[in-house]
Amino acid sequence: MARILIVDDAAIIRRSLQHIVEKAGHEVVGMTGDGQEAVKLHKELKPDLTTMDVWLGEDDGIEILGAIRKYDSDAKVIMVTSTGWEEKKEEAKRLGAVGYIGKPFDAKNIRDEIERVMGRKESE
């Protein structure tokens, strides 16, 4: 079981991810739609894994990824996006993103990516 922080500016996406993650047997330790709050929660909660939307309204998820990895170089962050991904992909990889989920997503893809990142499933 992984302890997961969910970061997405859309409440419906946060709730959807929460449902999928919890049904897969993981614990959601926190959720936010705000980038700065995500950094704060990551420091406080020390999740095993964070899902991070690339676009967070006012905040850039790539910058938030960088802020988290700056103080926690071992942080596992899966980036989630619906648009503009290709232009941000290399930057996210450079900053240490360990996985990617595209929107719209389905439960199996999310479960598989979490298991792969957490080392419980072989990469395909």
PAGU-960910 format. One record per atom (N, C-alpha, C, O): atom name; y, x, z; residue in three letters. Coordinates in steps of 0.05 Angstrom, whole numbers. Layout:
! residues N
  atom       Y       X       Z  res
    CA       Y       X       Z  ALA
...
***
This chain:
! residues 124
  atom       Y       X       Z  res
     N     -24      17       0  MET
    CA       0       0       0  MET
     C      25      18       0  MET
     O      27      36      16  MET
     N      43      12     -18  ALA
    CA      68      26     -19  ALA
     C      91      10      -7  ALA
     O      90     -15      -8  ALA
     N     110      24       5  ARG
    CA     134      11      16  ARG
     C     155      13      -6  ARG
     O     162      35     -14  ARG
     N     165     -10     -16  ILE
    CA     182     -10     -40  ILE
     C     210     -22     -35  ILE
     O     212     -42     -22  ILE
     N     230      -8     -46  LEU
    CA     258     -18     -46  LEU
     C     263     -28     -74  LEU
     O     259     -14     -94  LEU
     N     274     -53     -76  ILE
    CA     280     -65    -102  ILE
     C     310     -66    -106  ILE
     O     324     -77     -89  ILE
     N     320     -54    -128  VAL
    CA     348     -53    -133  VAL
     C     353     -65    -161  VAL
     O     346     -54    -182  VAL
     N     366     -89    -161  ASP
    CA     373    -102    -186  ASP
     C     396    -121    -181  ASP
     O     396    -135    -160  ASP
     N     416    -122    -198  ASP
    CA     439    -139    -193  ASP
     C     433    -169    -197  ASP
     O     449    -186    -189  ASP
     N     411    -176    -210  ALA
    CA     403    -204    -214  ALA
     C     384    -213    -192  ALA
     O     362    -203    -190  ALA
     N     393    -232    -176  ALA
    CA     376    -242    -154  ALA
     C     349    -253    -163  ALA
     O     329    -249    -150  ALA
     N     349    -266    -186  ILE
    CA     323    -277    -196  ILE
     C     304    -254    -203  ILE
     O     279    -257    -199  ILE
     N     314    -232    -213  ILE
    CA     296    -209    -219  ILE
     C     286    -197    -193  ILE
     O     263    -190    -191  ILE
     N     304    -194    -173  ARG
    CA     295    -183    -147  ARG
     C     273    -200    -135  ARG
     O     253    -190    -126  ARG
     N     276    -227    -136  ARG
    CA     256    -245    -125  ARG
     C     230    -244    -141  ARG
     O     208    -244    -130  ARG
     N     232    -242    -167  SER
    CA     209    -240    -184  SER
     C     193    -214    -178  SER
     O     169    -214    -175  SER
     N     208    -192    -177  LEU
    CA     195    -166    -171  LEU
     C     182    -167    -143  LEU
     O     160    -157    -139  LEU
     N     196    -179    -124  GLN
    CA     186    -181     -97  GLN
     C     159    -196     -97  GLN
     O     140    -187     -84  GLN
     N     158    -218    -110  HIS
    CA     134    -234    -112  HIS
     C     111    -218    -124  HIS
     O      89    -218    -113  HIS
     N     116    -205    -146  ILE
    CA      96    -189    -160  ILE
     C      86    -166    -142  ILE
     O      62    -161    -139  ILE
     N     105    -152    -130  VAL
    CA      98    -128    -113  VAL
     C      82    -137     -89  VAL
     O      62    -124     -82  VAL
     N      91    -158     -75  GLU
    CA      77    -167     -51  GLU
     C      49    -178     -58  GLU
     O      30    -174     -44  GLU
     N      47    -192     -81  LYS
    CA      21    -203     -89  LYS
     C       1    -180     -95  LYS
     O     -23    -183     -93  LYS
     N      12    -157    -104  ALA
    CA      -4    -134    -110  ALA
     C     -12    -118     -85  ALA
     O     -26     -98     -86  ALA
     N      -2    -128     -61  GLY
    CA     -10    -115     -36  GLY
     C      10     -94     -25  GLY
     O       3     -80      -6  GLY
     N      33     -92     -38  HIS
    CA      53     -73     -28  HIS
     C      73     -88     -10  HIS
     O      75    -112     -10  HIS
     N      89     -72       4  GLU
    CA     109     -83      22  GLU
     C     137     -78      11  GLU
     O     144     -56       4  GLU
     N     153     -99       8  VAL
    CA     180     -96       0  VAL
     C     196     -92      26  VAL
     O     198    -110      43  VAL
     N     208     -68      29  VAL
    CA     222     -61      53  VAL
     C     252     -68      52  VAL
     O     265     -68      72  VAL
     N     262     -72      27  GLY
    CA     290     -79      24  GLY
     C     296     -87      -5  GLY
     O     281     -79     -23  GLY
     N     318    -102      -8  MET
    CA     327    -110     -35  MET
     C     357    -110     -35  MET
     O     369    -118     -15  MET
     N     369    -102     -57  THR
    CA     398    -103     -60  THR
     C     405    -104     -90  THR
     O     389     -96    -107  THR
     N     429    -114     -96  GLY
    CA     439    -113    -123  GLY
     C     462     -94    -126  GLY
     O     475     -93    -147  GLY
     N     468     -79    -105  ASP
    CA     491     -61    -104  ASP
     C     482     -32    -102  ASP
     O     465     -25     -86  ASP
     N     493     -16    -120  GLY
    CA     485      12    -121  GLY
     C     490      28     -96  GLY
     O     473      43     -87  GLY
     N     513      25     -85  GLN
    CA     520      40     -60  GLN
     C     502      31     -37  GLN
     O     494      47     -20  GLN
     N     497       5     -36  GLU
    CA     479      -5     -15  GLU
     C     451       6     -19  GLU
     O     436      10       0  GLU
     N     443      10     -45  ALA
    CA     417      21     -51  ALA
     C     414      49     -39  ALA
     O     393      55     -27  ALA
     N     434      65     -42  VAL
    CA     434      92     -31  VAL
     C     431      91       0  VAL
     O     415     105      12  VAL
     N     447      74      12  LYS
    CA     446      70      41  LYS
     C     418      61      50  LYS
     O     407      72      69  LYS
     N     408      40      37  LEU
    CA     382      30      44  LEU
     C     360      51      40  LEU
     O     341      53      56  LEU
     N     362      66      19  HIS
    CA     342      87      13  HIS
     C     341     107      36  HIS
     O     320     115      45  HIS
     N     365     115      46  LYS
    CA     366     134      68  LYS
     C     355     122      93  LYS
     O     340     136     108  LYS
     N     361      97      99  GLU
    CA     352      84     123  GLU
     C     322      77     123  GLU
     O     308      82     142  GLU
     N     313      66     101  LEU
    CA     286      55      99  LEU
     C     265      75      90  LEU
     O     241      72      96  LEU
     N     273      96      76  LYS
    CA     255     117      66  LYS
     C     230     104      52  LYS
     O     208     109      60  LYS
     N     235      89      31  PRO
    CA     213      76      17  PRO
     C     196      96       2  PRO
     O     205     118      -4  PRO
     N     171      88      -3  ASP
    CA     153     105     -19  ASP
     C     161     105     -48  ASP
     O     157     124     -63  ASP
     N     174      82     -56  LEU
    CA     181      78     -85  LEU
     C     205      59     -86  LEU
     O     207      41     -70  LEU
     N     222      64    -106  THR
    CA     245      46    -111  THR
     C     244      38    -140  THR
     O     239      54    -158  THR
     N     248      12    -144  THR
    CA     253       2    -172  THR
     C     283      -1    -175  THR
     O     296     -13    -158  THR
     N     294      10    -196  MET
    CA     323      11    -200  MET
     C     331       1    -228  MET
     O     322      12    -248  MET
     N     347     -20    -229  ASP
    CA     358     -30    -254  ASP
     C     377      -8    -265  ASP
     O     392       4    -250  ASP
     N     376      -4    -291  VAL
    CA     394      15    -304  VAL
     C     423       5    -302  VAL
     O     441      21    -298  VAL
     N     427     -21    -306  TRP
    CA     453     -32    -305  TRP
     C     456     -49    -280  TRP
     O     442     -69    -277  TRP
     N     474     -42    -262  LEU
    CA     478     -55    -236  LEU
     C     505     -68    -234  LEU
     O     519     -63    -215  LEU
     N     513     -82    -254  GLY
    CA     540     -94    -254  GLY
     C     561     -73    -254  GLY
     O     567     -60    -274  GLY
     N     574     -69    -231  GLU
    CA     595     -49    -228  GLU
     C     585     -20    -227  GLU
     O     599      -2    -234  GLU
     N     560     -17    -219  ASP
    CA     548      10    -216  ASP
     C     529      16    -239  ASP
     O     517      -1    -251  ASP
     N     526      42    -244  ASP
    CA     507      52    -264  ASP
     C     482      61    -249  ASP
     O     484      80    -232  ASP
     N     460      49    -255  GLY
    CA     435      56    -241  GLY
     C     427      85    -244  GLY
     O     414      96    -227  GLY
     N     434      97    -267  ILE
    CA     428     125    -271  ILE
     C     444     142    -251  ILE
     O     433     161    -240  ILE
     N     469     136    -246  GLU
    CA     484     150    -226  GLU
     C     473     146    -198  GLU
     O     472     165    -182  GLU
     N     464     122    -192  ILE
    CA     452     117    -166  ILE
     C     426     132    -163  ILE
     O     420     143    -142  ILE
     N     410     133    -184  LEU
    CA     386     150    -185  LEU
     C     393     179    -177  LEU
     O     380     191    -160  LEU
     N     414     189    -190  GLY
    CA     422     217    -184  GLY
     C     431     220    -155  GLY
     O     425     241    -143  GLY
     N     445     200    -144  ALA
    CA     454     202    -116  ALA
     C     430     202     -97  ALA
     O     429     217     -77  ALA
     N     410     186    -103  ILE
    CA     386     185     -86  ILE
     C     371     211     -88  ILE
     O     363     222     -68  ILE
     N     367     221    -112  ARG
    CA     351     245    -116  ARG
     C     366     270    -105  ARG
     O     354     290    -100  ARG
     N     393     268    -103  LYS
    CA     409     290     -93  LYS
     C     402     296     -64  LYS
     O     399     319     -56  LYS
     N     398     275     -48  TYR
    CA     391     280     -20  TYR
     C     361     279     -15  TYR
     O     351     288       6  TYR
     N     346     267     -33  ASP
    CA     317     264     -30  ASP
     C     304     272     -57  ASP
     O     299     254     -74  ASP
     N     299     297     -61  SER
    CA     288     306     -86  SER
     C     260     296     -92  SER
     O     250     299    -114  SER
     N     246     286     -72  ASP
    CA     219     275     -75  ASP
     C     219     245     -80  ASP
     O     198     233     -83  ASP
     N     242     232     -81  ALA
    CA     244     203     -84  ALA
     C     230     195    -110  ALA
     O     235     207    -131  ALA
     N     214     174    -109  LYS
    CA     201     163    -132  LYS
     C     217     138    -140  LYS
     O     218     119    -125  LYS
     N     228     139    -164  VAL
    CA     245     117    -174  VAL
     C     235     109    -202  VAL
     O     233     125    -220  VAL
     N     228      83    -204  ILE
    CA     221      71    -230  ILE
     C     246      57    -240  ILE
     O     256      39    -227  ILE
     N     255      63    -264  MET
    CA     278      50    -276  MET
     C     269      25    -290  MET
     O     248      24    -303  MET
     N     286       4    -288  VAL
    CA     281     -22    -300  VAL
     C     304     -29    -318  VAL
     O     327     -26    -309  VAL
     N     299     -37    -343  THR
    CA     321     -43    -360  THR
     C     314     -64    -382  THR
     O     291     -67    -389  THR
     N     335     -77    -392  SER
    CA     331     -95    -414  SER
     C     345     -86    -439  SER
     O     335     -90    -462  SER
     N     368     -73    -437  THR
    CA     383     -64    -460  THR
     C     394     -36    -455  THR
     O     398     -27    -433  THR
     N     399     -22    -477  GLY
    CA     412       4    -475  GLY
     C     394      26    -464  GLY
     O     403      47    -457  GLY
     N     368      21    -463  TRP
    CA     350      40    -450  TRP
     C     349      66    -464  TRP
     O     350      88    -452  TRP
     N     346      66    -490  GLU
    CA     342      91    -505  GLU
     C     364     111    -500  GLU
     O     360     135    -498  GLU
     N     389     101    -499  GLU
    CA     411     119    -495  GLU
     C     412     131    -467  GLU
     O     425     151    -462  GLU
     N     398     119    -448  LYS
    CA     398     128    -420  LYS
     C     372     142    -412  LYS
     O     371     154    -391  LYS
     N     352     139    -428  LYS
    CA     325     148    -421  LYS
     C     324     178    -414  LYS
     O     313     186    -394  LYS
     N     335     195    -431  GLU
    CA     334     224    -427  GLU
     C     350     231    -402  GLU
     O     341     249    -387  GLU
     N     372     219    -397  GLU
    CA     388     225    -373  GLU
     C     372     217    -348  GLU
     O     371     232    -328  GLU
     N     359     194    -349  ALA
    CA     343     185    -326  ALA
     C     320     204    -321  ALA
     O     314     211    -298  ALA
     N     307     213    -342  LYS
    CA     285     232    -339  LYS
     C     295     258    -327  LYS
     O     282     270    -310  LYS
     N     318     267    -337  ARG
    CA     329     292    -327  ARG
     C     336     290    -297  ARG
     O     333     310    -282  ARG
     N     344     267    -288  LEU
    CA     351     263    -260  LEU
     C     327     256    -242  LEU
     O     330     254    -218  LEU
     N     304     254    -255  GLY
    CA     280     251    -239  GLY
     C     266     224    -238  GLY
     O     249     219    -221  GLY
     N     274     205    -256  ALA
    CA     260     180    -257  ALA
     C     230     185    -263  ALA
     O     224     202    -280  ALA
     N     213     172    -249  VAL
    CA     184     177    -252  VAL
     C     170     155    -268  VAL
     O     146     158    -274  VAL
     N     184     134    -275  GLY
    CA     171     112    -290  GLY
     C     192      94    -301  GLY
     O     216      95    -295  GLY
     N     183      76    -318  TYR
    CA     201      58    -333  TYR
     C     187      31    -336  TYR
     O     164      29    -343  TYR
     N     202       9    -332  ILE
    CA     193     -18    -337  ILE
     C     214     -32    -353  ILE
     O     238     -32    -346  ILE
     N     206     -43    -376  GLY
    CA     225     -58    -393  GLY
     C     225     -87    -386  GLY
     O     205     -99    -378  GLY
     N     249     -99    -389  LYS
    CA     252    -128    -386  LYS
     C     251    -141    -414  LYS
     O     262    -128    -432  LYS
     N     240    -163    -418  PRO
    CA     225    -178    -397  PRO
     C     199    -164    -391  PRO
     O     187    -152    -408  PRO
     N     191    -166    -366  PHE
    CA     166    -153    -357  PHE
     C     146    -174    -349  PHE
     O     152    -197    -346  PHE
     N     121    -164    -347  ASP
    CA     100    -181    -337  ASP
     C      88    -168    -312  ASP
     O      90    -144    -309  ASP
     N      74    -184    -296  ALA
    CA      63    -174    -271  ALA
     C      44    -150    -275  ALA
     O      45    -131    -259  ALA
     N      27    -152    -295  LYS
    CA       8    -130    -299  LYS
     C      22    -104    -305  LYS
     O      14     -83    -294  LYS
     N      42    -104    -322  ASN
    CA      57     -79    -328  ASN
     C      69     -67    -303  ASN
     O      69     -43    -299  ASN
     N      80     -84    -286  ILE
    CA      93     -74    -262  ILE
     C      72     -63    -243  ILE
     O      76     -41    -233  ILE
     N      50     -77    -239  ARG
    CA      29     -67    -221  ARG
     C      18     -41    -231  ARG
     O      14     -22    -216  ARG
     N      13     -39    -258  ASP
    CA       2     -15    -269  ASP
     C      21       9    -266  ASP
     O      13      31    -259  ASP
     N      47       4    -270  GLU
    CA      66      26    -268  GLU
     C      69      35    -239  GLU
     O      70      59    -234  GLU
     N      69      17    -220  ILE
    CA      70      25    -192  ILE
     C      46      41    -185  ILE
     O      48      62    -172  ILE
     N      22      32    -192  GLU
    CA      -2      46    -186  GLU
     C      -3      74    -199  GLU
     O     -11      94    -187  GLU
     N       7      76    -224  ARG
    CA       8     102    -238  ARG
     C      26     121    -223  ARG
     O      19     144    -217  ARG
     N      50     111    -216  VAL
    CA      70     128    -203  VAL
     C      61     137    -175  VAL
     O      66     159    -166  VAL
     N      47     118    -161  MET
    CA      38     125    -134  MET
     C      12     141    -135  MET
     O       1     147    -114  MET
     N       2     148    -159  GLY
    CA     -21     165    -161  GLY
     C     -47     151    -158  GLY
     O     -68     164    -152  GLY
     N     -48     125    -162  ARG
    CA     -72     110    -158  ARG
     C     -84     101    -184  ARG
     O    -105      88    -184  ARG
     N     -71     108    -206  LYS
    CA     -82     100    -232  LYS
     C     -75     122    -252  LYS
     O     -53     134    -252  LYS
     N     -94     129    -269  GLU
    CA     -90     150    -289  GLU
     C     -69     141    -310  GLU
     O     -69     117    -317  GLU
     N     -53     159    -319  SER
    CA     -34     153    -341  SER
     C     -51     148    -366  SER
     O     -72     159    -371  SER
     N     -40     130    -382  GLU
    CA     -54     124    -407  GLU
     C     -41     137    -431  GLU
     O     -50     134    -453  GLU
***
